[in-house]
Structures are given as C-alpha cells and as structure tokens.
Amino acid sequence: MSLQQEIEVLLNQAASFLPPEILTIIQQSIEEVANLGIAEKALKPKDRAPDFTLSNAVGQPVELQKLRAKGSVVITFYRGLWCPFCNIELLALQKALPEIQQLNASLVAISPQTPDNTLSTVKEHSLGFEVLSDVDNKVAKQFGLVYTLPESIQEVMEGFGIDLETYNGNDSNELPVTATYIIDSEGIIVYRYLNPDYTKRLEPKDLIAALSNLKTKA
C-alpha cells in the first residue's frame, strides 16, 4: 500500500467508531488551520533555509550546515509520537531511507516534542535517521509553519488522553503544519510539500523522484 492508502485505512477505522460530532469537530479544525494561509506565508522553493542546531534523540547536537555540506537534506516536520498519521509517515520514510541515502541526501525529522519523547519515537519505530527536538517550535517558526491548535480540537485531544503539554514541555498548544522540504548543499530550498490537512502526506516515491530530478540537474 502507498502511504496515503495506509492513512485512508486509519481514517476509515476512525470513522467507524468515533461519534459524528467528534468527526465534525476534527474536520472543522482542519479547515480552520487551512484558512490561516500558512502555505502562502511559509518558506518556499528558492528561499534560503535558516541554519539551525537541534538535539537528536540522544541529546547530541545536529547542525543543518554540517548535514548539507555532505549533500541535499530532506527535512520533514511532524506533530509528535501521539499522532498516528505521523507515525505511519515516519515508518514509510524509514523504508525509503536506503534510496534517499543512495541519492546522497540526509533525512531528518523534526517535532516540538521534548528530547525524551523524541527518543521514544526513535525506539518505538526503530528509526535509522536523525529525529530532532524543536522545543517551543523555534525552527518551525523560522520556516513559518507554526499555528495554535483550535480550542475545539484541544478538548477532543484531551478526551483521547493526549496531553500535549507533557509531550512538548509547554502549554502553548502550538504545532507545526506537517511539511517536507529538500534543501540543497548551498542552503537553498529546492522542493517543498506542505498541506495544512495533516491526513495528507508526501509519498516517499514522490520524494525519491524529486531527489532524483535534482541529482539529474546537478
């Protein structure tokens, strides 16, 4: 199955047991975020990506500048271990990792989770790429991706037992829109996939195609 097909299976399962009013709130919250215009405001191809240093799952600093000195860098912003759609995406990226590396690219995943929760993400999914903690969404804000969760969905998440304050180490209720960027060795964004609907993700095959196209042009 493709990544999106796996997500559709999960969505169908959720629709079979969640009350209609909860499903309505979820859909309305997605539309609310879409109406914020983040796609228009966030960094785009041809923009320069901000250099950053973030801690990985074992507390070691990872610098974008050093990664891009080796080649292209794929950055995917995800919401957290609590998000099942993010977990499906991370597992799909893990499967695609050998192809990504063959194209002389590094892969990093960034979320606003605390380092402990980032470590849990890596261990739970046996991830072989860098997973970084962007506490307070400092880097995500530089990319223009951050929004505050609508209050209605905050209540739904609490009802599901998702304590975002514990995951992220603050009470801001801020998350990044899920997005994937490719940054070249010069620090320029050469590809972006961004969708305010967190149930839509970039297919790994499309990411590989984009990387292959860049290699061909080089």
KOLMILO-678633 format. One line per field, with one value per residue: z, y, x of N, C-alpha, C in turn. Coordinates in Angstrom, 2 decimals, m for minus. Layout:
<rs>
n.z = c(Z|...);
n.y = c(Y|...);
n.x = c(X|...);
ca.z = c(Z|...);
ca.y = c(Y|...);
ca.x = c(X|...);
c.z = c(Z|...);
c.y = c(Y|...);
c.x = c(X|...);
</rs>
This chain:
<rs>
n.z = c(0.00|m0.64|1.09|1.49|1.14|3.37|5.33|4.70|5.40|8.17|8.65|7.86|9.76|12.05|11.47|11.76|14.44|15.89|17.31|15.33|15.88|16.88|14.69|13.03|14.39|14.17|11.38|10.96|12.39|10.85|8.57|9.66|10.22|7.63|6.61|7.68|6.04|5.96|4.08|2.14|3.50|4.55|4.21|0.91|m2.19|m3.51|m1.50|1.18|3.50|7.05|8.96|11.53|14.81|16.45|19.06|18.89|19.26|21.30|22.57|21.27|19.44|16.28|13.29|10.69|8.76|8.69|7.81|5.22|4.00|3.14|1.15|m0.30|1.91|3.42|5.12|7.32|8.90|11.68|13.85|16.31|18.56|19.46|17.33|15.05|12.26|11.70|12.66|10.85|8.57|9.31|9.49|6.83|5.65|6.80|5.49|2.98|3.32|2.49|m0.31|m0.32|0.84|m1.07|m3.01|m2.17|m0.04|3.13|5.80|8.02|10.76|12.35|15.33|17.81|20.19|23.48|24.28|25.51|24.57|21.89|21.80|22.50|20.23|18.27|19.29|19.42|16.76|15.56|14.09|11.61|10.98|11.67|14.32|15.56|18.30|18.49|20.59|21.74|19.16|17.73|15.37|13.50|13.51|12.25|9.72|9.19|9.86|12.06|14.13|16.37|18.05|17.38|19.86|20.07|19.07|20.85|23.12|22.22|21.85|24.47|25.45|24.20|25.68|25.10|26.13|25.40|26.57|28.18|26.24|24.76|26.57|27.25|27.55|25.26|23.16|20.52|17.21|14.39|10.97|9.04|6.96|4.22|3.23|0.79|0.91|m0.65|m1.05|m0.78|0.90|m0.02|m0.48|m2.43|m2.95|m1.88|0.09|1.38|3.42|4.96|5.91|7.99|7.42|4.94|3.27|1.95|m0.54|m0.25|m2.70|m4.36|m3.13|m3.54|m6.32|m6.64|m5.47|m7.21|m9.57|m8.92|m8.68|m11.28|m12.58|m11.43);
n.y = c(m1.20|2.28|5.21|7.06|5.40|3.74|5.62|6.23|3.86|3.99|6.30|5.43|3.46|5.06|6.57|4.67|4.26|6.65|9.24|11.09|13.87|14.37|13.75|15.80|18.06|17.57|17.74|20.41|21.72|21.17|22.61|25.15|25.57|25.44|27.77|29.69|30.42|29.48|28.06|29.95|31.75|30.41|29.29|28.87|27.13|28.30|30.10|30.86|28.46|28.58|28.23|25.86|24.41|21.52|19.22|15.70|12.40|11.32|13.42|14.69|17.42|18.44|19.85|21.76|22.98|21.38|18.98|19.62|20.09|17.67|17.01|17.04|17.82|16.36|17.50|16.73|17.91|16.97|16.16|14.72|11.91|11.09|11.32|9.40|9.48|10.72|8.78|6.70|7.94|8.34|5.68|4.92|6.57|5.52|3.05|4.00|5.04|3.86|4.38|7.16|7.79|6.71|8.59|10.53|12.08|13.43|12.59|14.11|14.31|16.49|17.60|19.28|17.97|17.04|16.05|13.46|12.33|12.37|10.49|8.25|8.03|7.32|4.85|3.33|3.03|2.12|3.83|4.90|7.35|10.83|12.20|15.02|17.36|20.09|22.10|24.33|25.03|26.54|26.41|25.56|27.81|29.62|28.63|29.27|27.71|27.34|27.04|27.72|25.29|24.94|25.66|23.87|21.44|20.97|20.21|17.81|16.28|16.11|14.55|12.18|11.49|12.65|14.43|17.24|19.12|17.63|16.10|18.13|19.82|22.35|24.78|25.87|24.92|24.82|23.77|22.46|22.85|19.96|19.24|18.84|19.41|19.90|20.68|22.20|21.81|24.35|25.59|26.39|26.20|23.75|22.21|21.69|20.26|20.90|20.70|21.82|20.03|17.48|14.83|14.35|13.43|13.57|11.28|8.77|7.82|10.00|11.85|10.60|10.75|13.53|14.03|12.53|13.94|16.33|15.46|14.71|17.17|18.37);
n.x = c(0.84|0.36|1.61|m0.49|m2.68|m2.46|m2.97|m5.60|m6.87|m6.61|m8.13|m10.67|m11.12|m11.24|m13.51|m15.43|m15.88|m15.80|m17.83|m20.23|m20.26|m17.73|m16.14|m16.96|m15.97|m13.23|m12.86|m13.64|m11.66|m9.40|m10.05|m10.07|m7.36|m6.36|m7.40|m5.77|m3.75|m1.13|0.35|0.88|2.46|4.66|8.12|9.41|10.29|13.38|13.77|16.06|17.01|16.84|19.78|20.33|20.68|19.85|18.92|19.41|17.90|19.43|20.48|22.59|24.03|22.79|23.65|22.34|23.93|26.24|25.16|24.22|26.61|27.38|25.64|22.31|19.54|16.82|14.07|11.57|8.75|6.97|4.16|4.17|4.81|2.35|0.65|m0.99|m0.92|1.48|3.23|2.80|3.82|6.55|7.43|7.13|9.01|11.30|11.44|12.04|14.52|17.09|17.08|16.94|19.39|21.10|20.89|22.51|21.59|20.60|18.35|16.16|13.90|11.66|10.16|8.06|8.43|9.65|13.06|13.03|10.64|11.18|13.23|11.74|10.15|12.04|12.98|10.60|9.89|12.16|13.96|16.26|17.28|18.05|16.22|14.83|14.55|12.57|12.02|9.56|9.07|10.95|12.57|10.66|9.05|10.73|10.60|8.04|5.80|4.14|1.23|m1.54|m3.36|m6.83|m9.32|m11.45|m10.48|m8.48|m9.88|m10.99|m8.68|m7.78|m9.81|m9.16|m7.05|m4.62|m2.00|m0.75|0.89|2.61|3.95|5.24|6.40|5.50|2.79|1.73|0.19|0.91|1.67|3.54|2.59|2.36|5.05|7.34|10.64|13.21|16.54|19.26|22.88|23.83|22.15|19.71|16.22|14.84|12.70|9.35|6.80|3.74|0.92|m1.93|m3.77|m3.40|m3.78|m2.88|m0.03|3.33|4.15|6.61|7.71|7.38|9.00|11.49|11.55|11.74|14.24|15.85|15.47|16.71|19.33|19.84|19.75|21.93);
ca.z = c(0.00|m0.58|2.37|1.61|1.31|4.78|6.09|4.44|6.23|9.53|8.67|7.79|11.07|12.99|11.13|12.13|15.88|16.50|17.16|14.23|16.31|17.01|13.32|12.53|15.02|13.57|10.02|11.07|12.85|9.68|7.71|10.35|10.00|6.20|6.37|8.24|4.97|6.27|2.85|1.42|4.31|4.89|3.26|m0.36|m3.04|m3.83|m0.25|1.93|4.75|8.20|9.58|12.90|15.56|17.34|19.68|18.39|20.27|22.41|23.12|20.53|18.54|14.84|12.61|9.28|7.94|8.52|7.00|3.81|3.45|2.58|0.06|m0.03|3.19|3.48|6.45|7.46|10.16|12.09|15.04|17.53|18.74|19.73|16.08|14.29|10.86|11.70|12.85|9.57|7.67|9.72|9.11|5.37|5.35|7.18|4.39|1.82|3.70|1.64|m1.60|m0.03|1.06|m2.35|m3.77|m1.48|0.77|4.55|6.21|9.42|11.13|13.42|16.00|19.01|21.38|24.35|23.90|25.96|23.67|20.62|21.96|22.46|18.83|17.57|19.78|19.11|15.33|15.08|13.01|11.33|10.59|12.78|14.77|16.34|19.18|18.26|21.70|21.53|17.71|17.30|13.96|12.72|13.37|11.24|8.43|9.03|9.85|13.36|14.42|17.65|17.88|17.73|21.19|19.94|18.90|22.10|24.00|21.67|22.14|25.90|25.60|23.74|26.59|24.56|26.95|24.56|27.44|28.58|25.07|24.24|27.64|27.45|27.43|24.16|22.21|19.16|16.40|13.02|9.87|8.52|5.71|3.85|2.44|0.35|0.94|m1.34|m0.30|m0.58|1.87|m0.70|m0.57|m3.84|m3.06|m0.67|0.14|2.59|3.37|6.29|6.30|8.47|6.91|3.61|3.41|0.73|m0.79|m0.38|m4.10|m4.92|m2.56|m4.27|m7.67|m6.55|m5.25|m8.45|m10.53|m8.54|m8.99|m12.74|m12.95|m10.97);
ca.y = c(0.00|3.57|5.90|7.62|4.29|3.35|6.66|6.09|2.74|4.52|7.23|4.63|2.84|6.10|6.95|3.59|4.22|7.98|9.87|12.06|15.23|14.45|13.80|17.15|18.98|17.31|18.30|21.86|22.20|21.11|23.74|26.36|25.70|25.74|29.18|30.59|30.86|29.12|27.63|31.13|32.50|29.58|29.31|28.21|26.93|29.45|30.78|30.28|27.81|29.03|27.23|25.60|23.29|20.92|17.98|14.47|11.56|11.01|14.67|15.24|18.50|18.19|21.15|21.71|23.38|20.23|17.99|20.00|20.02|16.32|16.85|17.55|17.45|16.27|17.79|16.56|18.40|16.15|16.69|14.07|10.48|10.87|11.46|8.15|9.77|10.98|7.50|5.99|8.61|8.06|4.31|4.90|7.19|4.56|2.09|4.68|5.61|3.45|5.09|8.56|7.85|6.44|9.84|11.46|13.00|13.11|12.73|14.45|14.58|17.49|17.84|20.09|17.14|17.06|15.02|12.14|11.82|12.11|9.20|7.22|7.90|6.58|3.47|2.62|2.74|1.69|4.76|4.98|8.71|11.77|12.73|16.17|18.04|21.53|22.56|25.66|25.25|27.67|26.25|25.55|29.20|30.24|28.17|29.82|26.59|27.11|27.55|27.31|24.38|25.46|25.19|22.72|20.20|20.75|19.45|16.46|15.59|15.80|13.42|10.99|11.25|13.23|15.57|17.90|19.81|16.64|15.76|19.25|20.54|23.70|24.81|26.79|24.27|25.14|22.67|22.82|22.19|18.91|19.70|18.24|20.29|19.48|21.83|21.81|21.99|25.79|26.08|26.90|25.27|23.40|21.47|21.76|19.73|21.40|20.57|22.06|18.84|16.55|13.48|14.29|13.41|13.33|9.88|8.56|7.70|11.35|12.43|9.99|11.33|14.89|13.94|12.04|15.04|17.28|14.86|14.76|18.56|18.67);
ca.x = c(0.00|1.04|1.46|m1.82|m3.63|m2.38|m3.66|m7.04|m7.33|m6.74|m9.27|m11.90|m11.29|m11.68|m14.89|m16.35|m16.18|m15.90|m19.14|m20.28|m19.94|m16.27|m15.64|m17.23|m15.01|m11.92|m12.85|m13.69|m10.35|m8.51|m10.41|m9.62|m5.91|m6.16|m7.77|m4.76|m2.86|0.26|1.02|1.34|3.43|5.82|9.23|9.10|11.46|14.23|14.11|17.16|16.60|17.63|20.64|19.91|21.26|18.87|19.37|18.79|17.24|20.32|20.99|23.71|23.63|22.82|23.67|21.93|25.07|27.12|24.45|24.18|27.96|27.52|24.69|20.97|18.96|15.36|13.55|10.13|8.20|5.83|3.50|4.61|4.59|0.93|m0.10|m0.86|m0.59|2.92|3.92|2.74|4.75|7.92|7.74|7.27|10.30|12.34|11.54|12.63|15.81|18.21|17.02|17.28|20.84|21.76|20.84|23.42|20.78|20.35|16.96|15.90|12.51|11.66|8.89|8.23|8.48|10.82|14.02|12.61|9.61|11.86|13.90|10.68|9.76|13.10|13.00|9.36|9.80|13.49|14.30|17.68|17.65|18.04|14.93|15.29|13.59|12.46|11.20|8.97|8.89|11.79|12.94|9.42|8.60|11.58|10.08|6.69|4.86|3.50|m0.11|m2.10|m4.50|m8.15|m9.75|m12.36|m9.72|m7.75|m10.77|m11.10|m7.42|m7.79|m10.73|m8.44|m5.94|m3.38|m1.56|0.25|1.84|3.62|4.75|6.04|7.07|4.95|1.33|1.42|m0.72|1.37|2.19|3.88|1.91|3.24|5.66|8.62|11.49|14.54|17.46|20.49|24.12|24.06|21.18|18.52|15.09|14.63|11.44|8.52|5.44|3.08|m0.52|m2.49|m4.53|m2.38|m4.03|m2.28|1.42|4.10|4.50|8.06|8.12|7.44|10.22|12.61|11.54|12.23|15.67|16.46|15.42|17.74|20.63|19.98|20.05|23.30);
c.z = c(0.00|0.80|2.53|1.76|2.75|5.65|5.91|5.25|7.66|9.65|8.65|9.12|12.08|12.74|11.58|13.61|16.55|16.30|16.05|14.66|16.48|15.62|12.71|13.10|14.40|12.19|10.06|11.51|11.71|8.76|8.33|10.10|8.55|5.91|6.95|7.19|5.19|5.00|2.08|2.16|4.57|3.82|2.07|m1.11|m3.49|m2.61|0.37|3.24|5.90|8.71|11.03|13.50|16.53|17.90|19.07|19.56|21.46|22.92|22.41|19.58|17.07|14.15|11.14|8.38|7.67|7.67|5.53|3.18|2.78|1.37|0.42|1.32|3.05|4.92|6.43|8.85|10.49|13.46|16.33|17.57|18.93|18.45|15.23|12.83|10.72|11.82|11.57|8.59|8.02|9.34|7.59|4.96|5.72|6.08|3.18|2.08|2.82|0.29|m1.42|0.11|m0.22|m3.23|m3.08|m0.67|2.21|4.84|7.69|9.60|12.36|14.00|17.23|20.30|22.21|23.91|24.33|25.02|22.27|20.68|21.90|21.02|18.07|17.98|19.33|17.65|14.73|13.90|12.85|10.85|11.80|13.06|15.81|17.15|18.95|19.33|21.50|20.04|17.16|15.83|13.08|12.52|12.32|9.83|8.18|9.10|11.06|13.48|15.80|17.40|18.22|19.06|21.10|19.82|20.12|23.04|23.53|22.01|23.62|26.18|25.16|24.67|26.09|25.34|26.22|25.41|27.90|27.41|24.70|25.31|27.81|27.23|26.28|23.21|20.76|18.49|15.05|12.05|9.33|7.14|5.48|2.92|1.96|0.26|0.28|m0.52|m0.03|0.42|1.26|m0.76|m2.05|m4.04|m1.75|m0.90|1.45|2.41|4.78|6.80|6.69|8.05|5.48|3.77|2.06|0.61|m0.90|m1.84|m4.77|m4.38|m3.30|m5.67|m7.67|m6.33|m6.50|m9.49|m10.21|m8.89|m10.48|m13.19|m12.56|m11.90);
c.y = c(1.25|4.17|6.43|6.55|3.80|4.35|6.54|4.94|3.22|5.46|6.47|3.93|3.85|6.47|5.90|3.59|5.60|8.55|10.92|13.48|15.43|14.55|15.18|18.15|18.81|17.94|19.83|22.43|22.18|22.30|25.06|26.62|26.06|27.20|30.18|31.08|30.53|28.73|28.81|31.85|31.72|29.68|28.42|27.92|28.26|30.31|30.10|29.68|28.34|27.91|27.07|24.48|22.80|19.62|16.77|13.63|11.23|12.26|15.27|16.34|18.09|19.53|20.97|22.01|22.20|19.14|18.36|20.09|18.67|16.11|17.44|17.05|17.46|16.52|17.57|17.03|17.56|16.62|16.04|12.59|10.15|10.86|10.20|8.37|10.04|9.68|6.68|6.60|8.29|6.65|4.19|5.52|6.26|3.52|2.69|5.18|5.15|4.19|6.57|8.70|7.59|7.68|10.95|12.51|12.49|13.34|13.07|14.71|15.48|17.61|18.71|19.29|17.37|15.95|13.61|11.52|11.58|10.76|8.06|6.97|7.03|5.11|2.70|2.20|2.28|2.53|4.90|6.35|9.63|12.27|13.80|16.81|19.55|22.12|24.02|26.02|26.38|27.59|26.25|26.95|29.93|29.83|28.69|28.80|26.49|27.76|27.07|26.43|25.07|24.85|23.94|21.41|19.93|19.89|18.01|15.65|15.21|14.60|12.10|10.65|11.76|14.49|16.26|18.62|18.87|16.28|16.88|20.07|21.98|23.66|25.72|26.25|24.63|23.89|23.19|22.15|21.13|19.31|18.97|19.18|19.52|20.73|21.40|22.15|23.45|26.40|26.65|25.81|25.01|22.61|21.61|21.04|20.20|21.27|20.80|20.93|17.76|15.11|13.32|14.40|13.14|11.85|9.76|8.46|9.06|12.10|11.90|10.58|12.75|14.92|13.49|13.14|16.07|16.76|14.92|16.17|18.94|18.02);
c.x = c(0.87|0.84|0.04|m2.89|m3.63|m3.13|m5.17|m7.62|m7.56|m7.94|m10.59|m12.18|m11.81|m13.14|m15.90|m16.70|m16.28|m17.29|m19.12|m19.89|m18.43|m15.64|m15.84|m16.25|m13.62|m11.83|m12.86|m12.35|m9.33|m8.78|m9.98|m8.14|m5.63|m6.43|m6.77|m3.77|m1.40|1.01|1.59|2.47|4.72|6.90|8.93|10.39|12.06|14.52|15.32|16.61|17.45|18.53|20.24|20.73|20.20|19.43|18.65|18.26|18.11|21.04|22.18|23.25|23.77|22.68|23.28|23.13|26.01|26.47|24.49|25.56|28.21|26.61|23.34|20.46|17.44|14.94|12.04|9.71|6.97|5.32|3.96|4.27|3.12|0.09|0.05|m0.48|0.91|3.70|3.92|3.74|6.21|8.33|7.93|8.61|11.46|12.53|12.24|14.04|16.97|18.24|17.39|18.78|21.62|21.81|21.63|22.67|20.69|18.87|16.90|14.41|12.52|10.25|9.13|8.30|9.74|11.78|13.61|11.58|10.17|12.57|12.89|10.24|10.76|13.07|11.76|9.31|11.13|13.96|15.81|18.13|17.52|16.62|15.26|14.17|13.66|11.54|10.82|8.86|9.77|12.18|11.70|8.87|9.44|11.15|8.66|5.58|3.94|2.12|m0.53|m3.32|m5.81|m8.63|m10.62|m11.59|m8.85|m8.59|m10.92|m9.85|m7.34|m8.69|m10.10|m7.28|m4.60|m3.06|m0.41|1.30|2.96|4.52|5.73|6.74|6.65|3.44|0.87|0.36|m0.38|1.95|2.66|2.90|2.86|3.73|6.96|9.37|12.72|15.39|18.76|21.73|24.46|23.08|19.92|17.44|14.81|13.33|10.68|7.21|4.84|1.58|m1.07|m3.38|m3.53|m2.63|m3.50|m0.76|2.08|4.44|6.03|8.52|8.22|8.66|11.45|12.70|12.10|13.74|16.41|16.53|16.50|19.13|20.90|20.37|21.47|24.31);
</rs>
